[in-house]
């Protein structure tokens, strides 16, 4: 699996219908209507997310590896 930056993941989830609710420090908080969980994406400069963090966020957001292209 290829890693992506927090900024890029933010753009991907916004295309999938997630709405930015607030920014707390370096974390962007997203919500989606009909989904009870929130998505907290760390955006630290342009650094790639760690693989474990990325997989956990993808599972919550319902993303597949193909969505990261």
N, C-alpha and C positions, 0 to 999 in steps of 0.2 A: 504494500500500500504506500502510495506517495503521500508525503505530508504537505500540508498547505498552511499558509499564514492565517492568523486570526482575522485579518482584514478580508482576505479572500473568502473565508468561510462565512463571514457576515454577509457578503454579497450573494453567496449561494443560497443561504437560508432565506434571505429577503426575496429571492426569486421564487422560492417554494412557499411563500405565503406567511412567513413569520414577520411579526411587526416589532420594531425597536421600541421598547417602552421607556428605558432610561439607560444612562451610562453612569456607572459607579466606579470611580477611579479608572482602571484600565479594563474593566469588564463591561461588555455590552450585554444588556439583559433583553431577551426576546420572548414574546408570547405569541401564541397562535390560537385563534378562535377554535373552540372545540377540543383543545388539547389542555389537560390540566397541569402539565409540567411546564417549567420555564427553562429557557436555554441561556446559560451564562457563558459567553465566549470571551476568553482573555485576549486582548489585543495589545501586545507588547512590541512596539515598533513594527518591524516587518519580519519578526522571527516566526519560523514554522512552529506549529503546535506539536507537542509530543504525541507519539502514536496512540498511547493509551487515552489521553485526553480527547484526541480527535475521534477515536472509536466510540467513546462514551457520548460525545456530543452528537455524532452521526446517528447513534441508536435512538437517542431522545428525539432528534429532528426527523427521523424516518428517512435518512439519506442512504443511498447506496454508493459503492465505490465509484461507479460510473458518473455519479453526480459531481464528482470533484474535478472532472475534466474541464 
